[in-house]
């Protein structure tokens, strides 16, 4: 693969990741990238045998960490100068989940 193809892939990965505040599980990243670009993440074309190895090799685009009891691979986007304003806007967004207050117990 050429450098231009790698840069294109990195741009799409950053776009996919920055739209999700707090990062995404690797499985969800694969689905989101497919939805956005219309193709799978081409990590094998860049001579990587696993998605984790590819993501680890591009620290300017993402950071990976293990999360939860089942040790899910989480991927967090890293903004560059051109996209830092997007990251700020997404981080200010409220979580879409609304909390329903508990119903107090009834005493008769």
N, CA, C and O atoms as a GROMACS GRO file, in nm:
protein
  432
    1UNK      N    1   0.083  -0.118   0.000
    1UNK     CA    2   0.000   0.000   0.000
    1UNK      C    3   0.088   0.125   0.000
    1UNK      O    4   0.200   0.125   0.052
    2UNK      N    5   0.036   0.227  -0.058
    2UNK     CA    6   0.112   0.351  -0.067
    2UNK      C    7   0.090   0.437   0.057
    2UNK      O    8  -0.002   0.414   0.136
    3UNK      N    9   0.174   0.536   0.072
    3UNK     CA   10   0.161   0.629   0.184
    3UNK      C   11   0.029   0.705   0.175
    3UNK      O   12  -0.033   0.733   0.278
    4UNK      N   13  -0.014   0.738   0.054
    4UNK     CA   14  -0.142   0.808   0.037
    4UNK      C   15  -0.258   0.723   0.086
    4UNK      O   16  -0.352   0.775   0.146
    5UNK      N   17  -0.254   0.592   0.062
    5UNK     CA   18  -0.360   0.504   0.108
    5UNK      C   19  -0.358   0.492   0.260
    5UNK      O   20  -0.464   0.484   0.323
    6UNK      N   21  -0.240   0.490   0.319
    6UNK     CA   22  -0.230   0.487   0.465
    6UNK      C   23  -0.286   0.615   0.525
    6UNK      O   24  -0.358   0.611   0.624
    7UNK      N   25  -0.252   0.729   0.467
    7UNK     CA   26  -0.303   0.857   0.517
    7UNK      C   27  -0.455   0.864   0.505
    7UNK      O   28  -0.522   0.917   0.594
    8UNK      N   29  -0.509   0.810   0.398
    8UNK     CA   30  -0.654   0.806   0.379
    8UNK      C   31  -0.719   0.720   0.487
    8UNK      O   32  -0.822   0.758   0.544
    9UNK      N   33  -0.661   0.604   0.514
    9UNK     CA   34  -0.713   0.514   0.616
    9UNK      C   35  -0.706   0.581   0.753
    9UNK      O   36  -0.801   0.571   0.831
   10UNK      N   37  -0.598   0.648   0.782
   10UNK     CA   38  -0.582   0.717   0.911
   10UNK      C   39  -0.685   0.829   0.925
   10UNK      O   40  -0.739   0.850   1.034
   11UNK      N   41  -0.712   0.899   0.818
   11UNK     CA   42  -0.811   1.007   0.821
   11UNK      C   43  -0.949   0.951   0.852
   11UNK      O   44  -1.022   1.008   0.933
   12UNK      N   45  -0.986   0.841   0.788
   12UNK     CA   46  -1.116   0.779   0.813
   12UNK      C   47  -1.124   0.720   0.954
   12UNK      O   48  -1.229   0.728   1.018
   13UNK      N   49  -1.016   0.662   1.002
   13UNK     CA   50  -1.015   0.609   1.139
   13UNK      C   51  -1.034   0.722   1.240
   13UNK      O   52  -1.114   0.709   1.333
   14UNK      N   53  -0.962   0.831   1.223
   14UNK     CA   54  -0.973   0.944   1.314
   14UNK      C   55  -1.116   1.000   1.312
   14UNK      O   56  -1.171   1.032   1.418
   15UNK      N   57  -1.175   1.011   1.195
   15UNK     CA   58  -1.312   1.060   1.184
   15UNK      C   59  -1.409   0.968   1.257
   15UNK      O   60  -1.498   1.015   1.328
   16UNK      N   61  -1.391   0.839   1.240
   16UNK     CA   62  -1.478   0.742   1.305
   16UNK      C   63  -1.463   0.749   1.456
   16UNK      O   64  -1.563   0.744   1.528
   17UNK      N   65  -1.341   0.759   1.504
   17UNK     CA   66  -1.316   0.757   1.648
   17UNK      C   67  -1.356   0.886   1.718
   17UNK      O   68  -1.411   0.882   1.828
   18UNK      N   69  -1.329   1.000   1.657
   18UNK     CA   70  -1.358   1.127   1.723
   18UNK      C   71  -1.507   1.153   1.736
   18UNK      O   72  -1.549   1.235   1.818
   19UNK      N   73  -1.588   1.086   1.656
   19UNK     CA   74  -1.732   1.106   1.666
   19UNK      C   75  -1.791   1.032   1.786
   19UNK      O   76  -1.909   1.047   1.816
   20UNK      N   77  -1.710   0.951   1.854
   20UNK     CA   78  -1.754   0.875   1.971
   20UNK      C   79  -1.677   0.921   2.094
   20UNK      O   80  -1.557   0.896   2.105
   21UNK      N   81  -1.745   0.988   2.185
   21UNK     CA   82  -1.681   1.035   2.306
   21UNK      C   83  -1.646   0.918   2.396
   21UNK      O   84  -1.731   0.833   2.424
   22UNK      N   85  -1.522   0.912   2.442
   22UNK     CA   86  -1.481   0.806   2.533
   22UNK      C   87  -1.428   0.681   2.466
   22UNK      O   88  -1.393   0.586   2.535
   23UNK      N   89  -1.423   0.679   2.336
   23UNK     CA   90  -1.370   0.562   2.266
   23UNK      C   91  -1.477   0.459   2.235
   23UNK      O   92  -1.591   0.470   2.278
   24UNK      N   93  -1.436   0.358   2.158
   24UNK     CA   94  -1.528   0.252   2.117
   24UNK      C   95  -1.456   0.117   2.128
   24UNK      O   96  -1.334   0.110   2.115
   25UNK      N   97  -1.533   0.010   2.151
   25UNK     CA   98  -1.473  -0.123   2.144
   25UNK      C   99  -1.426  -0.151   2.002
   25UNK      O  100  -1.482  -0.098   1.906
   26UNK      N  101  -1.323  -0.234   1.988
   26UNK     CA  102  -1.265  -0.261   1.857
   26UNK      C  103  -1.369  -0.320   1.761
   26UNK      O  104  -1.368  -0.286   1.642
   27UNK      N  105  -1.456  -0.405   1.809
   27UNK     CA  106  -1.559  -0.463   1.723
   27UNK      C  107  -1.652  -0.356   1.668
   27UNK      O  108  -1.692  -0.362   1.551
   28UNK      N  109  -1.687  -0.260   1.751
   28UNK     CA  110  -1.773  -0.150   1.707
   28UNK      C  111  -1.699  -0.060   1.608
   28UNK      O  112  -1.760  -0.007   1.515
   29UNK      N  113  -1.568  -0.044   1.628
   29UNK     CA  114  -1.488   0.036   1.535
   29UNK      C  115  -1.493  -0.026   1.396
   29UNK      O  116  -1.507   0.046   1.296
   30UNK      N  117  -1.481  -0.157   1.389
   30UNK     CA  118  -1.488  -0.225   1.259
   30UNK      C  119  -1.621  -0.198   1.190
   30UNK      O  120  -1.624  -0.172   1.070
   31UNK      N  121  -1.731  -0.205   1.265
   31UNK     CA  122  -1.864  -0.179   1.208
   31UNK      C  123  -1.879  -0.033   1.167
   31UNK      O  124  -1.928  -0.005   1.057
   32UNK      N  125  -1.837   0.059   1.254
   32UNK     CA  126  -1.850   0.202   1.223
   32UNK      C  127  -1.768   0.241   1.101
   32UNK      O  128  -1.814   0.318   1.016
   33UNK      N  129  -1.646   0.189   1.090
   33UNK     CA  130  -1.561   0.218   0.975
   33UNK      C  131  -1.626   0.164   0.847
   33UNK      O  132  -1.626   0.232   0.744
   34UNK      N  133  -1.680   0.044   0.855
   34UNK     CA  134  -1.748  -0.016   0.739
   34UNK      C  135  -1.867   0.072   0.697
   34UNK      O  136  -1.888   0.095   0.578
   35UNK      N  137  -1.943   0.119   0.795
   35UNK     CA  138  -2.059   0.205   0.764
   35UNK      C  139  -2.015   0.337   0.701
   35UNK      O  140  -2.079   0.386   0.608
   36UNK      N  141  -1.906   0.394   0.751
   36UNK     CA  142  -1.859   0.524   0.701
   36UNK      C  143  -1.793   0.515   0.564
   36UNK      O  144  -1.823   0.594   0.475
   37UNK      N  145  -1.705   0.418   0.548
   37UNK     CA  146  -1.621   0.410   0.428
   37UNK      C  147  -1.676   0.314   0.324
   37UNK      O  148  -1.656   0.334   0.204
   38UNK      N  149  -1.746   0.210   0.369
   38UNK     CA  150  -1.797   0.112   0.275
   38UNK      C  151  -1.702  -0.003   0.250
   38UNK      O  152  -1.723  -0.084   0.159
   39UNK      N  153  -1.596  -0.011   0.330
   39UNK     CA  154  -1.499  -0.121   0.319
   39UNK      C  155  -1.442  -0.148   0.457
   39UNK      O  156  -1.456  -0.066   0.548
   40UNK      N  157  -1.378  -0.263   0.473
   40UNK     CA  158  -1.317  -0.299   0.600
   40UNK      C  159  -1.188  -0.220   0.621
   40UNK      O  160  -1.130  -0.169   0.525
   41UNK      N  161  -1.144  -0.211   0.745
   41UNK     CA  162  -1.015  -0.148   0.774
   41UNK      C  163  -0.906  -0.233   0.710
   41UNK      O  164  -0.895  -0.352   0.743
   42UNK      N  165  -0.826  -0.177   0.620
   42UNK     CA  166  -0.731  -0.258   0.543
   42UNK      C  167  -0.599  -0.286   0.614
   42UNK      O  168  -0.492  -0.267   0.555
   43UNK      N  169  -0.604  -0.330   0.740
   43UNK     CA  170  -0.480  -0.349   0.815
   43UNK      C  171  -0.392  -0.458   0.756
   43UNK      O  172  -0.270  -0.451   0.767
   44UNK      N  173  -0.452  -0.560   0.692
   44UNK     CA  174  -0.370  -0.666   0.632
   44UNK      C  175  -0.294  -0.614   0.509
   44UNK      O  176  -0.186  -0.664   0.478
   45UNK      N  177  -0.350  -0.516   0.441
   45UNK     CA  178  -0.283  -0.458   0.325
   45UNK      C  179  -0.162  -0.374   0.365
   45UNK      O  180  -0.076  -0.343   0.283
   46UNK      N  181  -0.157  -0.337   0.494
   46UNK     CA  182  -0.042  -0.262   0.546
   46UNK      C  183   0.055  -0.356   0.618
   46UNK      O  184   0.138  -0.312   0.697
   47UNK      N  185   0.042  -0.486   0.592
   47UNK     CA  186   0.129  -0.591   0.646
   47UNK      C  187   0.119  -0.610   0.797
   47UNK      O  188   0.219  -0.636   0.864
   48UNK      N  189  -0.004  -0.597   0.851
   48UNK     CA  190  -0.030  -0.627   0.991
   48UNK      C  191  -0.123  -0.747   0.997
   48UNK      O  192  -0.218  -0.757   0.920
   49UNK      N  193  -0.094  -0.838   1.089
   49UNK     CA  194  -0.177  -0.959   1.098
   49UNK      C  195  -0.300  -0.938   1.184
   49UNK      O  196  -0.397  -1.013   1.170
   50UNK      N  197  -0.299  -0.837   1.273
   50UNK     CA  198  -0.415  -0.811   1.357
   50UNK      C  199  -0.450  -0.662   1.355
   50UNK      O  200  -0.366  -0.577   1.328
   51UNK      N  201  -0.575  -0.634   1.385
   51UNK     CA  202  -0.619  -0.495   1.396
   51UNK      C  203  -0.546  -0.426   1.511
   51UNK      O  204  -0.508  -0.310   1.498
   52UNK      N  205  -0.528  -0.496   1.622
   52UNK     CA  206  -0.459  -0.439   1.737
   52UNK      C  207  -0.317  -0.394   1.701
   52UNK      O  208  -0.275  -0.286   1.741
   53UNK      N  209  -0.245  -0.476   1.627
   53UNK     CA  210  -0.108  -0.440   1.587
   53UNK      C  211  -0.108  -0.316   1.498
   53UNK      O  212  -0.022  -0.229   1.512
   54UNK      N  213  -0.204  -0.308   1.408
   54UNK     CA  214  -0.213  -0.190   1.321
   54UNK      C  215  -0.244  -0.065   1.402
   54UNK      O  216  -0.178   0.038   1.384
   55UNK      N  217  -0.343  -0.073   1.491
   55UNK     CA  218  -0.382   0.044   1.570
   55UNK      C  219  -0.269   0.088   1.662
   55UNK      O  220  -0.252   0.208   1.686
   56UNK      N  221  -0.193  -0.005   1.714
   56UNK     CA  222  -0.079   0.028   1.800
   56UNK      C  223   0.029   0.102   1.720
   56UNK      O  224   0.103   0.183   1.777
   57UNK      N  225   0.038   0.076   1.592
   57UNK     CA  226   0.143   0.138   1.510
   57UNK      C  227   0.110   0.281   1.468
   57UNK      O  228   0.195   0.349   1.410
   58UNK      N  229  -0.011   0.328   1.496
   58UNK     CA  230  -0.049   0.463   1.456
   58UNK      C  231  -0.094   0.545   1.579
   58UNK      O  232  -0.210   0.583   1.589
   59UNK      N  233  -0.001   0.573   1.672
   59UNK     CA  234  -0.038   0.646   1.793
   59UNK      C  235  -0.079   0.791   1.768
   59UNK      O  236  -0.137   0.854   1.856
   60UNK      N  237  -0.050   0.843   1.650
   60UNK     CA  238  -0.095   0.977   1.616
   60UNK      C  239  -0.244   0.981   1.584
   60UNK      O  240  -0.303   1.089   1.576
   61UNK      N  241  -0.305   0.865   1.564
   61UNK     CA  242  -0.447   0.855   1.530
   61UNK      C  243  -0.530   0.802   1.646
   61UNK      O  244  -0.641   0.850   1.671
   62UNK      N  245  -0.476   0.704   1.718
   62UNK     CA  246  -0.556   0.642   1.824
   62UNK      C  247  -0.467   0.584   1.934
   62UNK      O  248  -0.348   0.560   1.916
   63UNK      N  249  -0.531   0.565   2.046
   63UNK     CA  250  -0.469   0.496   2.159
   63UNK      C  251  -0.557   0.376   2.190
   63UNK      O  252  -0.680   0.383   2.177
   64UNK      N  253  -0.496   0.266   2.229
   64UNK     CA  254  -0.575   0.150   2.264
   64UNK      C  255  -0.553   0.117   2.411
   64UNK      O  256  -0.446   0.141   2.467
   65UNK      N  257  -0.656   0.062   2.471
   65UNK     CA  258  -0.647   0.019   2.609
   65UNK      C  259  -0.743  -0.098   2.629
   65UNK      O  260  -0.833  -0.121   2.548
   66UNK      N  261  -0.723  -0.168   2.736
   66UNK     CA  262  -0.809  -0.281   2.769
   66UNK      C  263  -0.905  -0.236   2.877
   66UNK      O  264  -0.865  -0.171   2.973
   67UNK      N  265  -1.032  -0.271   2.860
   67UNK     CA  266  -1.134  -0.221   2.950
   67UNK      C  267  -1.229  -0.332   2.993
   67UNK      O  268  -1.257  -0.424   2.916
   68UNK      N  269  -1.278  -0.323   3.114
   68UNK     CA  270  -1.382  -0.413   3.160
   68UNK      C  271  -1.331  -0.546   3.210
   68UNK      O  272  -1.212  -0.578   3.201
   69UNK      N  273  -1.424  -0.623   3.262
   69UNK     CA  274  -1.391  -0.754   3.317
   69UNK      C  275  -1.349  -0.853   3.210
   69UNK      O  276  -1.264  -0.939   3.233
   70UNK      N  277  -1.410  -0.841   3.092
   70UNK     CA  278  -1.376  -0.935   2.984
   70UNK      C  279  -1.259  -0.885   2.902
   70UNK      O  280  -1.221  -0.946   2.802
   71UNK      N  281  -1.202  -0.772   2.945
   71UNK     CA  282  -1.084  -0.715   2.881
   71UNK      C  283  -1.107  -0.684   2.734
   71UNK      O  284  -1.035  -0.732   2.646
   72UNK      N  285  -1.210  -0.604   2.707
   72UNK     CA  286  -1.238  -0.558   2.572
   72UNK      C  287  -1.130  -0.460   2.527
   72UNK      O  288  -1.082  -0.378   2.606
   73UNK      N  289  -1.094  -0.467   2.402
   73UNK     CA  290  -1.001  -0.372   2.343
   73UNK      C  291  -1.078  -0.245   2.311
   73UNK      O  292  -1.168  -0.246   2.227
   74UNK      N  293  -1.043  -0.135   2.377
   74UNK     CA  294  -1.107  -0.006   2.354
   74UNK      C  295  -1.012   0.081   2.273
   74UNK      O  296  -0.891   0.080   2.295
   75UNK      N  297  -1.068   0.157   2.180
   75UNK     CA  298  -0.989   0.243   2.094
   75UNK      C  299  -1.039   0.387   2.110
   75UNK      O  300  -1.158   0.414   2.095
   76UNK      N  301  -0.948   0.478   2.140
   76UNK     CA  302  -0.980   0.619   2.162
   76UNK      C  303  -0.909   0.702   2.056
   76UNK      O  304  -0.789   0.685   2.033
   77UNK      N  305  -0.982   0.792   1.993
   77UNK     CA  306  -0.924   0.877   1.890
   77UNK      C  307  -0.834   0.985   1.947
   77UNK      O  308  -0.857   1.035   2.057
   78UNK      N  309  -0.730   1.020   1.872
   78UNK     CA  310  -0.637   1.127   1.908
   78UNK      C  311  -0.653   1.236   1.804
   78UNK      O  312  -0.632   1.214   1.684
   79UNK      N  313  -0.691   1.355   1.850
   79UNK     CA  314  -0.712   1.466   1.757
   79UNK      C  315  -0.579   1.527   1.714
   79UNK      O  316  -0.481   1.526   1.789
   80UNK      N  317  -0.577   1.579   1.593
   80UNK     CA  318  -0.462   1.656   1.547
   80UNK      C  319  -0.506   1.803   1.545
   80UNK      O  320  -0.616   1.835   1.588
   81UNK      N  321  -0.422   1.889   1.497
   81UNK     CA  322  -0.455   2.033   1.497
   81UNK      C  323  -0.582   2.063   1.418
   81UNK      O  324  -0.660   2.151   1.454
   82UNK      N  325  -0.602   1.990   1.310
   82UNK     CA  326  -0.719   2.015   1.224
   82UNK      C  327  -0.849   1.962   1.284
   82UNK      O  328  -0.957   2.007   1.245
   83UNK      N  329  -0.840   1.868   1.378
   83UNK     CA  330  -0.962   1.806   1.430
   83UNK      C  331  -0.983   1.827   1.580
   83UNK      O  332  -1.078   1.773   1.637
   84UNK      N  333  -0.897   1.906   1.644
   84UNK     CA  334  -0.912   1.922   1.789
   84UNK      C  335  -1.042   1.993   1.826
   84UNK      O  336  -1.097   1.967   1.933
   85UNK      N  337  -1.092   2.082   1.739
   85UNK     CA  338  -1.219   2.148   1.768
   85UNK      C  339  -1.335   2.049   1.767
   85UNK      O  340  -1.431   2.065   1.843
   86UNK      N  341  -1.327   1.949   1.682
   86UNK     CA  342  -1.431   1.846   1.678
   86UNK      C  343  -1.429   1.766   1.808
   86UNK      O  344  -1.534   1.736   1.865
   87UNK      N  345  -1.311   1.730   1.853
   87UNK     CA  346  -1.301   1.655   1.977
   87UNK      C  347  -1.357   1.735   2.095
   87UNK      O  348  -1.422   1.678   2.182
   88UNK      N  349  -1.333   1.865   2.097
   88UNK     CA  350  -1.388   1.949   2.205
   88UNK      C  351  -1.541   1.950   2.200
   88UNK      O  352  -1.606   1.940   2.304
   89UNK      N  353  -1.598   1.962   2.081
   89UNK     CA  354  -1.744   1.964   2.069
   89UNK      C  355  -1.805   1.832   2.112
   89UNK      O  356  -1.905   1.830   2.184
   90UNK      N  357  -1.747   1.722   2.070
   90UNK     CA  358  -1.801   1.590   2.104
   90UNK      C  359  -1.789   1.566   2.254
   90UNK      O  360  -1.880   1.509   2.315
   91UNK      N  361  -1.679   1.610   2.316
   91UNK     CA  362  -1.661   1.587   2.460
   91UNK      C  363  -1.761   1.668   2.542
   91UNK      O  364  -1.791   1.631   2.656
   92UNK      N  365  -1.812   1.777   2.488
   92UNK     CA  366  -1.910   1.859   2.559
   92UNK      C  367  -2.052   1.805   2.546
   92UNK      O  368  -2.141   1.847   2.620
   93UNK      N  369  -2.074   1.714   2.454
   93UNK     CA  370  -2.209   1.661   2.434
   93UNK      C  371  -2.252   1.582   2.556
   93UNK      O  372  -2.172   1.517   2.623
   94UNK      N  373  -2.381   1.589   2.582
   94UNK     CA  374  -2.438   1.511   2.690
   94UNK      C  375  -2.453   1.368   2.643
   94UNK      O  376  -2.472   1.341   2.524
   95UNK      N  377  -2.444   1.275   2.737
   95UNK     CA  378  -2.468   1.135   2.706
   95UNK      C  379  -2.614   1.120   2.665
   95UNK      O  380  -2.702   1.179   2.727
   96UNK      N  381  -2.640   1.044   2.562
   96UNK     CA  382  -2.775   1.026   2.511
   96UNK      C  383  -2.868   0.950   2.603
   96UNK      O  384  -2.989   0.952   2.584
   97UNK      N  385  -2.814   0.885   2.702
   97UNK     CA  386  -2.895   0.807   2.795
   97UNK      C  387  -2.950   0.900   2.903
   97UNK      O  388  -2.874   0.966   2.974
   98UNK      N  389  -3.081   0.905   2.914
   98UNK     CA  390  -3.142   0.986   3.019
   98UNK      C  391  -3.169   0.897   3.139
   98UNK      O  392  -3.212   0.783   3.126
   99UNK      N  393  -3.144   0.952   3.253
   99UNK     CA  394  -3.162   0.877   3.376
   99UNK      C  395  -3.303   0.899   3.427
   99UNK      O  396  -3.347   1.013   3.441
  100UNK      N  397  -3.372   0.791   3.454
  100UNK     CA  398  -3.506   0.799   3.509
  100UNK      C  399  -3.493   0.792   3.661
  100UNK      O  400  -3.435   0.697   3.715
  101UNK      N  401  -3.547   0.892   3.730
  101UNK     CA  402  -3.533   0.890   3.875
  101UNK      C  403  -3.610   0.772   3.934
  101UNK      O  404  -3.716   0.734   3.883
  102UNK      N  405  -3.558   0.714   4.041
  102UNK     CA  406  -3.627   0.600   4.101
  102UNK      C  407  -3.759   0.643   4.164
  102UNK      O  408  -3.772   0.756   4.212
  103UNK      N  409  -3.855   0.554   4.161
  103UNK     CA  410  -3.986   0.581   4.219
  103UNK      C  411  -3.978   0.551   4.369
  103UNK      O  412  -3.936   0.443   4.409
  104UNK      N  413  -4.019   0.650   4.452
  104UNK     CA  414  -4.012   0.623   4.596
  104UNK      C  415  -4.112   0.514   4.636
  104UNK      O  416  -4.217   0.501   4.572
  105UNK      N  417  -4.082   0.439   4.737
  105UNK     CA  418  -4.174   0.332   4.778
  105UNK      C  419  -4.305   0.392   4.834
  105UNK      O  420  -4.306   0.499   4.894
  106UNK      N  421  -4.411   0.319   4.811
  106UNK     CA  422  -4.543   0.363   4.858
  106UNK      C  423  -4.575   0.292   4.990
  106UNK      O  424  -4.558   0.171   5.004
  107UNK      N  425  -4.621   0.370   5.082
  107UNK     CA  426  -4.666   0.314   5.209
  107UNK      C  427  -4.815   0.340   5.222
  107UNK      O  428  -4.862   0.453   5.211
  108UNK      N  429  -4.888   0.235   5.246
  108UNK     CA  430  -5.034   0.251   5.257
  108UNK      C  431  -5.078   0.233   5.397
  108UNK      O  432  -5.198   0.243   5.426
   0.00000   0.00000   0.00000
